[in-house]
Amino acid sequence: MRKITSRTIIVITSIIFLLLAAGFIYKIFFKPSYINSGNLSGNFLGILIFGLILGIIITLLTHRVINTKSKIANTVTSSHTVVESIKKVFKIVVAEGQLNEIFNYENTKKLLKFIPSTKKALVIVKAKVLVGYDINKCQWEIDEEKKVLRLISFPKPEVLSLETDFNYYYFEDDLFNFIGRNDLQEIQYLAKKQVKKTVLQSDLLKIAADQMKLLVGEVVSLNNWSIENSHLIEDYSYPPEEEEKNIEQIEPPILNKVNLLDKAINLFKLKPGRTNPNLE
């Protein structure tokens, strides 16, 4: 507001000064002199009043045009959120990784089956990965008399969340093979797939398995229980075919926050002789 006010004052002063200067120059050098010189002061006063009124009018019009342009330049946004589904899950995050991936995209087509046309893109992908377990896939049974939690099967660690930020550093295309919207979507899909493949081949899975084994051991020991078949947790690596299937799931499910301690303690509230409901 202060900038607009000062700008308005400067414009008004400049216009009045120019009009007065023009009137004074006209009066001195160009206006013919008549016998009655008593009207000189009256003419000068009239020029002053006329210049003042004209300056105010021009300033108001200029200010109105500036405000109109600024109003036109305003950005209006609106959004509508639709909740598609909500479900209860029990997923635990036990490892987090920050990755920077340099992704090189290149696509070649042949014009008239013999003239090659290539488009290229160089992308820097910054990713934040959360690795953990889907406990709903776990199967176990409880021996109340011996206070033993016996694992029957335990899921492998998986990517629960993948947040990516894409920085496009280089594009190259031509008239017959240009980069469009579909290419950008394909680049993002392939880049996410590459990041997920890197995660599954990194030490994050081993870190997640070690963390999970420590966590389960601490939870079970709260009531002086013991755990059997804990080696199932250490089997964290994926076979090649299963790894490829896991990589294809680019969009991970929504991760809900769960009170891990309360959920784990509820495992021991089963009646004697009962097993994990996942087994039934």
ChimeraX commands (.cxc) that place a marker at each C-alpha (Angstrom):
marker #1 position 0.00,0.00,0.00 radius 0.5
marker #1 position 2.83,2.43,0.79 radius 0.5
marker #1 position 4.48,1.67,-2.55 radius 0.5
marker #1 position 1.24,2.41,-4.40 radius 0.5
marker #1 position 0.71,5.67,-2.46 radius 0.5
marker #1 position 4.25,6.93,-3.07 radius 0.5
marker #1 position 4.00,6.00,-6.74 radius 0.5
marker #1 position 0.72,7.92,-7.04 radius 0.5
marker #1 position 2.20,11.03,-5.40 radius 0.5
marker #1 position 5.22,10.92,-7.72 radius 0.5
marker #1 position 3.01,10.57,-10.80 radius 0.5
marker #1 position 0.76,13.47,-9.72 radius 0.5
marker #1 position 3.72,15.73,-8.98 radius 0.5
marker #1 position 5.43,14.90,-12.27 radius 0.5
marker #1 position 2.31,15.51,-14.36 radius 0.5
marker #1 position 1.55,18.84,-12.65 radius 0.5
marker #1 position 5.15,19.96,-13.06 radius 0.5
marker #1 position 5.19,19.07,-16.75 radius 0.5
marker #1 position 1.88,20.82,-17.40 radius 0.5
marker #1 position 2.98,23.95,-15.57 radius 0.5
marker #1 position 6.30,23.95,-17.39 radius 0.5
marker #1 position 4.57,23.53,-20.75 radius 0.5
marker #1 position 2.12,26.34,-19.95 radius 0.5
marker #1 position 4.92,28.62,-18.79 radius 0.5
marker #1 position 7.00,27.99,-21.90 radius 0.5
marker #1 position 3.98,28.57,-24.13 radius 0.5
marker #1 position 3.13,31.78,-22.27 radius 0.5
marker #1 position 6.66,33.19,-22.52 radius 0.5
marker #1 position 7.74,32.22,-26.03 radius 0.5
marker #1 position 4.72,31.36,-28.16 radius 0.5
marker #1 position 1.66,33.21,-26.90 radius 0.5
marker #1 position 1.24,36.62,-28.68 radius 0.5
marker #1 position 1.39,39.70,-26.46 radius 0.5
marker #1 position -1.62,42.08,-26.51 radius 0.5
marker #1 position -2.02,45.65,-25.31 radius 0.5
marker #1 position -3.92,44.67,-22.17 radius 0.5
marker #1 position -1.18,43.13,-20.02 radius 0.5
marker #1 position -3.35,42.97,-16.92 radius 0.5
marker #1 position -4.72,39.60,-17.95 radius 0.5
marker #1 position -1.29,37.92,-17.70 radius 0.5
marker #1 position -1.78,36.91,-14.07 radius 0.5
marker #1 position -5.31,35.70,-14.84 radius 0.5
marker #1 position -4.10,33.56,-17.73 radius 0.5
marker #1 position -1.32,32.07,-15.60 radius 0.5
marker #1 position -3.76,31.25,-12.79 radius 0.5
marker #1 position -6.12,29.61,-15.28 radius 0.5
marker #1 position -3.30,27.49,-16.68 radius 0.5
marker #1 position -2.37,26.46,-13.14 radius 0.5
marker #1 position -5.92,25.40,-12.26 radius 0.5
marker #1 position -6.41,23.63,-15.59 radius 0.5
marker #1 position -3.13,21.75,-15.21 radius 0.5
marker #1 position -4.02,20.71,-11.67 radius 0.5
marker #1 position -7.43,19.35,-12.71 radius 0.5
marker #1 position -6.01,17.59,-15.75 radius 0.5
marker #1 position -3.21,16.06,-13.67 radius 0.5
marker #1 position -5.68,14.70,-11.11 radius 0.5
marker #1 position -7.84,13.18,-13.86 radius 0.5
marker #1 position -4.87,11.53,-15.59 radius 0.5
marker #1 position -3.56,10.22,-12.26 radius 0.5
marker #1 position -6.92,8.70,-11.31 radius 0.5
marker #1 position -7.24,7.02,-14.70 radius 0.5
marker #1 position -3.68,5.66,-14.49 radius 0.5
marker #1 position -4.25,4.36,-10.98 radius 0.5
marker #1 position -7.49,2.69,-12.09 radius 0.5
marker #1 position -5.78,0.97,-15.02 radius 0.5
marker #1 position -2.97,-0.32,-12.77 radius 0.5
marker #1 position -5.46,-1.72,-10.24 radius 0.5
marker #1 position -7.47,-3.35,-13.03 radius 0.5
marker #1 position -4.36,-5.12,-14.38 radius 0.5
marker #1 position -3.37,-6.33,-10.92 radius 0.5
marker #1 position -6.86,-7.71,-10.34 radius 0.5
marker #1 position -6.81,-9.53,-13.67 radius 0.5
marker #1 position -3.45,-11.12,-12.76 radius 0.5
marker #1 position -4.81,-12.70,-9.56 radius 0.5
marker #1 position -4.74,-16.50,-9.53 radius 0.5
marker #1 position -7.87,-18.35,-8.42 radius 0.5
marker #1 position -7.57,-21.99,-7.32 radius 0.5
marker #1 position -10.15,-24.50,-6.18 radius 0.5
marker #1 position -10.03,-28.16,-5.24 radius 0.5
marker #1 position -12.43,-31.00,-4.53 radius 0.5
marker #1 position -11.32,-33.97,-2.42 radius 0.5
marker #1 position -13.02,-37.34,-2.79 radius 0.5
marker #1 position -12.18,-40.10,-0.30 radius 0.5
marker #1 position -12.24,-43.33,-2.27 radius 0.5
marker #1 position -11.64,-45.86,0.50 radius 0.5
marker #1 position -10.53,-46.20,4.11 radius 0.5
marker #1 position -9.45,-49.46,5.70 radius 0.5
marker #1 position -7.69,-50.63,8.82 radius 0.5
marker #1 position -4.16,-51.93,8.41 radius 0.5
marker #1 position -1.35,-53.08,10.67 radius 0.5
marker #1 position 1.89,-52.09,8.98 radius 0.5
marker #1 position 5.12,-51.26,10.77 radius 0.5
marker #1 position 7.87,-49.02,9.43 radius 0.5
marker #1 position 11.27,-50.13,10.69 radius 0.5
marker #1 position 13.71,-48.52,8.21 radius 0.5
marker #1 position 13.95,-45.29,6.26 radius 0.5
marker #1 position 16.21,-44.37,3.36 radius 0.5
marker #1 position 17.04,-41.24,1.35 radius 0.5
marker #1 position 18.13,-41.87,-2.24 radius 0.5
marker #1 position 19.37,-39.76,-5.14 radius 0.5
marker #1 position 19.00,-41.54,-8.47 radius 0.5
marker #1 position 20.30,-40.27,-11.82 radius 0.5
marker #1 position 17.85,-41.58,-14.40 radius 0.5
marker #1 position 18.68,-41.45,-18.11 radius 0.5
marker #1 position 15.73,-41.87,-20.48 radius 0.5
marker #1 position 16.22,-42.55,-24.18 radius 0.5
marker #1 position 13.63,-43.51,-26.77 radius 0.5
marker #1 position 14.38,-44.11,-30.45 radius 0.5
marker #1 position 11.91,-44.45,-33.29 radius 0.5
marker #1 position 12.59,-44.96,-36.98 radius 0.5
marker #1 position 10.98,-42.69,-39.52 radius 0.5
marker #1 position 10.04,-44.62,-42.67 radius 0.5
marker #1 position 11.72,-47.64,-41.02 radius 0.5
marker #1 position 15.28,-46.44,-41.62 radius 0.5
marker #1 position 15.70,-42.83,-40.36 radius 0.5
marker #1 position 16.35,-42.91,-36.57 radius 0.5
marker #1 position 14.77,-40.26,-34.37 radius 0.5
marker #1 position 15.77,-40.15,-30.70 radius 0.5
marker #1 position 14.44,-38.27,-27.69 radius 0.5
marker #1 position 16.38,-38.11,-24.43 radius 0.5
marker #1 position 15.87,-36.90,-20.89 radius 0.5
marker #1 position 18.14,-36.72,-17.86 radius 0.5
marker #1 position 16.32,-36.72,-14.52 radius 0.5
marker #1 position 17.59,-36.47,-10.95 radius 0.5
marker #1 position 15.24,-38.36,-8.65 radius 0.5
marker #1 position 15.25,-37.60,-4.94 radius 0.5
marker #1 position 13.37,-40.29,-3.04 radius 0.5
marker #1 position 12.37,-40.96,0.54 radius 0.5
marker #1 position 11.63,-44.64,1.17 radius 0.5
marker #1 position 9.97,-46.27,4.17 radius 0.5
marker #1 position 10.53,-50.02,4.50 radius 0.5
marker #1 position 8.52,-52.20,6.85 radius 0.5
marker #1 position 6.19,-55.14,7.31 radius 0.5
marker #1 position 2.54,-55.97,6.74 radius 0.5
marker #1 position 1.76,-57.84,9.96 radius 0.5
marker #1 position -1.57,-59.04,8.55 radius 0.5
marker #1 position 0.49,-61.48,6.45 radius 0.5
marker #1 position 2.11,-62.97,9.55 radius 0.5
marker #1 position 0.98,-66.37,10.90 radius 0.5
marker #1 position 1.72,-67.67,14.36 radius 0.5
marker #1 position 0.38,-69.83,17.18 radius 0.5
marker #1 position 0.55,-69.46,20.94 radius 0.5
marker #1 position 1.38,-72.03,23.62 radius 0.5
marker #1 position -0.08,-70.63,26.84 radius 0.5
marker #1 position 1.42,-73.32,29.09 radius 0.5
marker #1 position 4.98,-72.91,27.88 radius 0.5
marker #1 position 4.56,-69.18,27.16 radius 0.5
marker #1 position 5.87,-69.59,23.65 radius 0.5
marker #1 position 5.00,-67.61,20.55 radius 0.5
marker #1 position 5.67,-69.88,17.59 radius 0.5
marker #1 position 6.06,-68.23,14.20 radius 0.5
marker #1 position 4.67,-70.24,11.30 radius 0.5
marker #1 position 5.31,-67.76,8.50 radius 0.5
marker #1 position 6.59,-64.22,8.44 radius 0.5
marker #1 position 6.37,-61.73,5.56 radius 0.5
marker #1 position 9.36,-60.19,3.89 radius 0.5
marker #1 position 10.07,-56.48,4.30 radius 0.5
marker #1 position 8.52,-54.31,1.62 radius 0.5
marker #1 position 8.37,-50.71,0.48 radius 0.5
marker #1 position 5.47,-49.16,2.36 radius 0.5
marker #1 position 5.95,-45.59,1.17 radius 0.5
marker #1 position 7.86,-44.01,-1.70 radius 0.5
marker #1 position 7.99,-40.21,-1.99 radius 0.5
marker #1 position 9.75,-38.87,-5.07 radius 0.5
marker #1 position 10.82,-35.45,-6.33 radius 0.5
marker #1 position 11.81,-35.13,-10.00 radius 0.5
marker #1 position 14.29,-32.54,-11.30 radius 0.5
marker #1 position 14.51,-32.53,-15.10 radius 0.5
marker #1 position 17.99,-31.38,-16.08 radius 0.5
marker #1 position 18.11,-32.12,-19.79 radius 0.5
marker #1 position 15.72,-32.68,-22.69 radius 0.5
marker #1 position 16.48,-33.50,-26.31 radius 0.5
marker #1 position 13.93,-34.30,-28.99 radius 0.5
marker #1 position 13.09,-33.44,-32.60 radius 0.5
marker #1 position 10.11,-32.70,-34.80 radius 0.5
marker #1 position 9.24,-36.33,-35.48 radius 0.5
marker #1 position 9.84,-37.70,-31.99 radius 0.5
marker #1 position 9.13,-35.03,-29.39 radius 0.5
marker #1 position 8.67,-35.36,-25.63 radius 0.5
marker #1 position 5.03,-35.03,-24.60 radius 0.5
marker #1 position 2.87,-35.54,-21.54 radius 0.5
marker #1 position 2.77,-39.32,-21.93 radius 0.5
marker #1 position 6.56,-39.41,-22.06 radius 0.5
marker #1 position 6.80,-37.49,-18.77 radius 0.5
marker #1 position 4.42,-39.98,-17.15 radius 0.5
marker #1 position 6.46,-42.88,-18.49 radius 0.5
marker #1 position 9.69,-41.28,-17.23 radius 0.5
marker #1 position 8.24,-40.92,-13.73 radius 0.5
marker #1 position 6.91,-44.49,-13.76 radius 0.5
marker #1 position 10.24,-45.97,-14.90 radius 0.5
marker #1 position 12.20,-43.79,-12.47 radius 0.5
marker #1 position 10.07,-44.94,-9.52 radius 0.5
marker #1 position 10.48,-48.53,-10.68 radius 0.5
marker #1 position 14.26,-48.10,-10.78 radius 0.5
marker #1 position 14.31,-46.53,-7.30 radius 0.5
marker #1 position 12.26,-49.39,-5.89 radius 0.5
marker #1 position 14.57,-51.93,-7.52 radius 0.5
marker #1 position 17.55,-50.17,-5.95 radius 0.5
marker #1 position 15.87,-50.31,-2.54 radius 0.5
marker #1 position 15.15,-54.04,-2.78 radius 0.5
marker #1 position 18.79,-54.68,-3.66 radius 0.5
marker #1 position 20.21,-52.44,-0.95 radius 0.5
marker #1 position 20.95,-52.97,2.74 radius 0.5
marker #1 position 17.61,-51.46,3.75 radius 0.5
marker #1 position 15.97,-54.89,3.76 radius 0.5
marker #1 position 18.61,-56.32,6.10 radius 0.5
marker #1 position 18.33,-53.29,8.38 radius 0.5
marker #1 position 14.55,-53.71,8.42 radius 0.5
marker #1 position 14.85,-57.43,9.26 radius 0.5
marker #1 position 17.28,-56.74,12.12 radius 0.5
marker #1 position 15.01,-54.03,13.50 radius 0.5
marker #1 position 11.95,-56.27,13.27 radius 0.5
marker #1 position 13.67,-59.17,15.01 radius 0.5
marker #1 position 14.75,-56.87,17.83 radius 0.5
marker #1 position 11.26,-55.39,18.11 radius 0.5
marker #1 position 9.46,-58.75,18.23 radius 0.5
marker #1 position 11.93,-60.05,20.81 radius 0.5
marker #1 position 11.35,-57.05,23.08 radius 0.5
marker #1 position 7.57,-57.25,22.78 radius 0.5
marker #1 position 7.48,-60.99,23.52 radius 0.5
marker #1 position 9.81,-60.66,26.52 radius 0.5
marker #1 position 7.48,-58.15,28.22 radius 0.5
marker #1 position 5.53,-61.03,29.80 radius 0.5
marker #1 position 8.49,-63.40,30.08 radius 0.5
marker #1 position 7.53,-65.21,26.90 radius 0.5
marker #1 position 9.87,-66.70,24.31 radius 0.5
marker #1 position 9.71,-66.90,20.55 radius 0.5
marker #1 position 10.36,-69.82,18.24 radius 0.5
marker #1 position 11.30,-69.84,14.57 radius 0.5
marker #1 position 12.68,-66.32,14.73 radius 0.5
marker #1 position 14.94,-67.25,11.83 radius 0.5
marker #1 position 11.92,-66.66,9.56 radius 0.5
marker #1 position 12.37,-62.94,10.15 radius 0.5
marker #1 position 15.94,-63.14,8.88 radius 0.5
marker #1 position 14.78,-64.40,5.49 radius 0.5
marker #1 position 14.41,-60.94,3.94 radius 0.5
marker #1 position 15.73,-61.39,0.38 radius 0.5
marker #1 position 13.43,-61.84,-2.62 radius 0.5
marker #1 position 13.85,-64.40,-5.42 radius 0.5
marker #1 position 14.35,-62.70,-8.82 radius 0.5
marker #1 position 10.82,-63.42,-10.07 radius 0.5
marker #1 position 9.22,-62.32,-6.80 radius 0.5
marker #1 position 11.40,-59.21,-6.72 radius 0.5
marker #1 position 10.22,-58.20,-10.19 radius 0.5
marker #1 position 6.61,-58.67,-9.12 radius 0.5
marker #1 position 7.20,-56.53,-6.05 radius 0.5
marker #1 position 8.82,-53.78,-8.12 radius 0.5
marker #1 position 5.76,-53.55,-10.36 radius 0.5
marker #1 position 3.71,-52.33,-7.39 radius 0.5
marker #1 position 4.88,-48.75,-7.77 radius 0.5
marker #1 position 2.11,-47.11,-5.78 radius 0.5
marker #1 position 2.27,-48.48,-2.22 radius 0.5
marker #1 position -0.86,-48.63,-0.06 radius 0.5
marker #1 position -1.64,-45.89,2.44 radius 0.5
marker #1 position 0.31,-46.22,5.68 radius 0.5
marker #1 position -1.75,-45.73,8.83 radius 0.5
marker #1 position -0.28,-45.01,12.22 radius 0.5
marker #1 position -0.85,-47.78,14.79 radius 0.5
marker #1 position 0.12,-48.04,18.42 radius 0.5
marker #1 position 2.61,-50.87,18.03 radius 0.5
marker #1 position 2.91,-51.78,21.69 radius 0.5
marker #1 position -0.86,-52.07,22.24 radius 0.5
marker #1 position -1.29,-54.05,19.06 radius 0.5
marker #1 position 1.52,-56.43,19.93 radius 0.5
marker #1 position 0.29,-57.02,23.49 radius 0.5
marker #1 position -3.15,-57.90,22.09 radius 0.5
marker #1 position -1.52,-60.89,20.42 radius 0.5
marker #1 position -1.31,-62.55,23.83 radius 0.5
marker #1 position -4.97,-62.06,24.71 radius 0.5
marker #1 position -6.04,-65.09,22.70 radius 0.5
marker #1 position -7.75,-67.90,24.53 radius 0.5
marker #1 position -5.74,-71.08,25.28 radius 0.5
marker #1 position -5.58,-73.39,22.32 radius 0.5
marker #1 position -6.47,-70.62,19.87 radius 0.5
marker #1 position -4.14,-69.72,17.02 radius 0.5
marker #1 position -3.69,-66.64,14.91 radius 0.5
marker #1 position -6.95,-65.84,13.08 radius 0.5
marker #1 position -4.95,-65.65,9.88 radius 0.5
marker #1 position -4.51,-69.41,10.11 radius 0.5
marker #1 position -8.23,-70.13,10.23 radius 0.5
marker link #1:1,2 radius 0.2
marker link #1:2,3 radius 0.2
marker link #1:3,4 radius 0.2
marker link #1:4,5 radius 0.2
marker link #1:5,6 radius 0.2
marker link #1:6,7 radius 0.2
marker link #1:7,8 radius 0.2
marker link #1:8,9 radius 0.2
marker link #1:9,10 radius 0.2
marker link #1:10,11 radius 0.2
marker link #1:11,12 radius 0.2
marker link #1:12,13 radius 0.2
marker link #1:13,14 radius 0.2
marker link #1:14,15 radius 0.2
marker link #1:15,16 radius 0.2
marker link #1:16,17 radius 0.2
marker link #1:17,18 radius 0.2
marker link #1:18,19 radius 0.2
marker link #1:19,20 radius 0.2
marker link #1:20,21 radius 0.2
marker link #1:21,22 radius 0.2
marker link #1:22,23 radius 0.2
marker link #1:23,24 radius 0.2
marker link #1:24,25 radius 0.2
marker link #1:25,26 radius 0.2
marker link #1:26,27 radius 0.2
marker link #1:27,28 radius 0.2
marker link #1:28,29 radius 0.2
marker link #1:29,30 radius 0.2
marker link #1:30,31 radius 0.2
marker link #1:31,32 radius 0.2
marker link #1:32,33 radius 0.2
marker link #1:33,34 radius 0.2
marker link #1:34,35 radius 0.2
marker link #1:35,36 radius 0.2
marker link #1:36,37 radius 0.2
marker link #1:37,38 radius 0.2
marker link #1:38,39 radius 0.2
marker link #1:39,40 radius 0.2
marker link #1:40,41 radius 0.2
marker link #1:41,42 radius 0.2
marker link #1:42,43 radius 0.2
marker link #1:43,44 radius 0.2
marker link #1:44,45 radius 0.2
marker link #1:45,46 radius 0.2
marker link #1:46,47 radius 0.2
marker link #1:47,48 radius 0.2
marker link #1:48,49 radius 0.2
marker link #1:49,50 radius 0.2
marker link #1:50,51 radius 0.2
marker link #1:51,52 radius 0.2
marker link #1:52,53 radius 0.2
marker link #1:53,54 radius 0.2
marker link #1:54,55 radius 0.2
marker link #1:55,56 radius 0.2
marker link #1:56,57 radius 0.2
marker link #1:57,58 radius 0.2
marker link #1:58,59 radius 0.2
marker link #1:59,60 radius 0.2
marker link #1:60,61 radius 0.2
marker link #1:61,62 radius 0.2
marker link #1:62,63 radius 0.2
marker link #1:63,64 radius 0.2
marker link #1:64,65 radius 0.2
marker link #1:65,66 radius 0.2
marker link #1:66,67 radius 0.2
marker link #1:67,68 radius 0.2
marker link #1:68,69 radius 0.2
marker link #1:69,70 radius 0.2
marker link #1:70,71 radius 0.2
marker link #1:71,72 radius 0.2
marker link #1:72,73 radius 0.2
marker link #1:73,74 radius 0.2
marker link #1:74,75 radius 0.2
marker link #1:75,76 radius 0.2
marker link #1:76,77 radius 0.2
marker link #1:77,78 radius 0.2
marker link #1:78,79 radius 0.2
marker link #1:79,80 radius 0.2
marker link #1:80,81 radius 0.2
marker link #1:81,82 radius 0.2
marker link #1:82,83 radius 0.2
marker link #1:83,84 radius 0.2
marker link #1:84,85 radius 0.2
marker link #1:85,86 radius 0.2
marker link #1:86,87 radius 0.2
marker link #1:87,88 radius 0.2
marker link #1:88,89 radius 0.2
marker link #1:89,90 radius 0.2
marker link #1:90,91 radius 0.2
marker link #1:91,92 radius 0.2
marker link #1:92,93 radius 0.2
marker link #1:93,94 radius 0.2
marker link #1:94,95 radius 0.2
marker link #1:95,96 radius 0.2
marker link #1:96,97 radius 0.2
marker link #1:97,98 radius 0.2
marker link #1:98,99 radius 0.2
marker link #1:99,100 radius 0.2
marker link #1:100,101 radius 0.2
marker link #1:101,102 radius 0.2
marker link #1:102,103 radius 0.2
marker link #1:103,104 radius 0.2
marker link #1:104,105 radius 0.2
marker link #1:105,106 radius 0.2
marker link #1:106,107 radius 0.2
marker link #1:107,108 radius 0.2
marker link #1:108,109 radius 0.2
marker link #1:109,110 radius 0.2
marker link #1:110,111 radius 0.2
marker link #1:111,112 radius 0.2
marker link #1:112,113 radius 0.2
marker link #1:113,114 radius 0.2
marker link #1:114,115 radius 0.2
marker link #1:115,116 radius 0.2
marker link #1:116,117 radius 0.2
marker link #1:117,118 radius 0.2
marker link #1:118,119 radius 0.2
marker link #1:119,120 radius 0.2
marker link #1:120,121 radius 0.2
marker link #1:121,122 radius 0.2
marker link #1:122,123 radius 0.2
marker link #1:123,124 radius 0.2
marker link #1:124,125 radius 0.2
marker link #1:125,126 radius 0.2
marker link #1:126,127 radius 0.2
marker link #1:127,128 radius 0.2
marker link #1:128,129 radius 0.2
marker link #1:129,130 radius 0.2
marker link #1:130,131 radius 0.2
marker link #1:131,132 radius 0.2
marker link #1:132,133 radius 0.2
marker link #1:133,134 radius 0.2
marker link #1:134,135 radius 0.2
marker link #1:135,136 radius 0.2
marker link #1:136,137 radius 0.2
marker link #1:137,138 radius 0.2
marker link #1:138,139 radius 0.2
marker link #1:139,140 radius 0.2
marker link #1:140,141 radius 0.2
marker link #1:141,142 radius 0.2
marker link #1:142,143 radius 0.2
marker link #1:143,144 radius 0.2
marker link #1:144,145 radius 0.2
marker link #1:145,146 radius 0.2
marker link #1:146,147 radius 0.2
marker link #1:147,148 radius 0.2
marker link #1:148,149 radius 0.2
marker link #1:149,150 radius 0.2
marker link #1:150,151 radius 0.2
marker link #1:151,152 radius 0.2
marker link #1:152,153 radius 0.2
marker link #1:153,154 radius 0.2
marker link #1:154,155 radius 0.2
marker link #1:155,156 radius 0.2
marker link #1:156,157 radius 0.2
marker link #1:157,158 radius 0.2
marker link #1:158,159 radius 0.2
marker link #1:159,160 radius 0.2
marker link #1:160,161 radius 0.2
marker link #1:161,162 radius 0.2
marker link #1:162,163 radius 0.2
marker link #1:163,164 radius 0.2
marker link #1:164,165 radius 0.2
marker link #1:165,166 radius 0.2
marker link #1:166,167 radius 0.2
marker link #1:167,168 radius 0.2
marker link #1:168,169 radius 0.2
marker link #1:169,170 radius 0.2
marker link #1:170,171 radius 0.2
marker link #1:171,172 radius 0.2
marker link #1:172,173 radius 0.2
marker link #1:173,174 radius 0.2
marker link #1:174,175 radius 0.2
marker link #1:175,176 radius 0.2
marker link #1:176,177 radius 0.2
marker link #1:177,178 radius 0.2
marker link #1:178,179 radius 0.2
marker link #1:179,180 radius 0.2
marker link #1:180,181 radius 0.2
marker link #1:181,182 radius 0.2
marker link #1:182,183 radius 0.2
marker link #1:183,184 radius 0.2
marker link #1:184,185 radius 0.2
marker link #1:185,186 radius 0.2
marker link #1:186,187 radius 0.2
marker link #1:187,188 radius 0.2
marker link #1:188,189 radius 0.2
marker link #1:189,190 radius 0.2
marker link #1:190,191 radius 0.2
marker link #1:191,192 radius 0.2
marker link #1:192,193 radius 0.2
marker link #1:193,194 radius 0.2
marker link #1:194,195 radius 0.2
marker link #1:195,196 radius 0.2
marker link #1:196,197 radius 0.2
marker link #1:197,198 radius 0.2
marker link #1:198,199 radius 0.2
marker link #1:199,200 radius 0.2
marker link #1:200,201 radius 0.2
marker link #1:201,202 radius 0.2
marker link #1:202,203 radius 0.2
marker link #1:203,204 radius 0.2
marker link #1:204,205 radius 0.2
marker link #1:205,206 radius 0.2
marker link #1:206,207 radius 0.2
marker link #1:207,208 radius 0.2
marker link #1:208,209 radius 0.2
marker link #1:209,210 radius 0.2
marker link #1:210,211 radius 0.2
marker link #1:211,212 radius 0.2
marker link #1:212,213 radius 0.2
marker link #1:213,214 radius 0.2
marker link #1:214,215 radius 0.2
marker link #1:215,216 radius 0.2
marker link #1:216,217 radius 0.2
marker link #1:217,218 radius 0.2
marker link #1:218,219 radius 0.2
marker link #1:219,220 radius 0.2
marker link #1:220,221 radius 0.2
marker link #1:221,222 radius 0.2
marker link #1:222,223 radius 0.2
marker link #1:223,224 radius 0.2
marker link #1:224,225 radius 0.2
marker link #1:225,226 radius 0.2
marker link #1:226,227 radius 0.2
marker link #1:227,228 radius 0.2
marker link #1:228,229 radius 0.2
marker link #1:229,230 radius 0.2
marker link #1:230,231 radius 0.2
marker link #1:231,232 radius 0.2
marker link #1:232,233 radius 0.2
marker link #1:233,234 radius 0.2
marker link #1:234,235 radius 0.2
marker link #1:235,236 radius 0.2
marker link #1:236,237 radius 0.2
marker link #1:237,238 radius 0.2
marker link #1:238,239 radius 0.2
marker link #1:239,240 radius 0.2
marker link #1:240,241 radius 0.2
marker link #1:241,242 radius 0.2
marker link #1:242,243 radius 0.2
marker link #1:243,244 radius 0.2
marker link #1:244,245 radius 0.2
marker link #1:245,246 radius 0.2
marker link #1:246,247 radius 0.2
marker link #1:247,248 radius 0.2
marker link #1:248,249 radius 0.2
marker link #1:249,250 radius 0.2
marker link #1:250,251 radius 0.2
marker link #1:251,252 radius 0.2
marker link #1:252,253 radius 0.2
marker link #1:253,254 radius 0.2
marker link #1:254,255 radius 0.2
marker link #1:255,256 radius 0.2
marker link #1:256,257 radius 0.2
marker link #1:257,258 radius 0.2
marker link #1:258,259 radius 0.2
marker link #1:259,260 radius 0.2
marker link #1:260,261 radius 0.2
marker link #1:261,262 radius 0.2
marker link #1:262,263 radius 0.2
marker link #1:263,264 radius 0.2
marker link #1:264,265 radius 0.2
marker link #1:265,266 radius 0.2
marker link #1:266,267 radius 0.2
marker link #1:267,268 radius 0.2
marker link #1:268,269 radius 0.2
marker link #1:269,270 radius 0.2
marker link #1:270,271 radius 0.2
marker link #1:271,272 radius 0.2
marker link #1:272,273 radius 0.2
marker link #1:273,274 radius 0.2
marker link #1:274,275 radius 0.2
marker link #1:275,276 radius 0.2
marker link #1:276,277 radius 0.2
marker link #1:277,278 radius 0.2
marker link #1:278,279 radius 0.2
marker link #1:279,280 radius 0.2
view
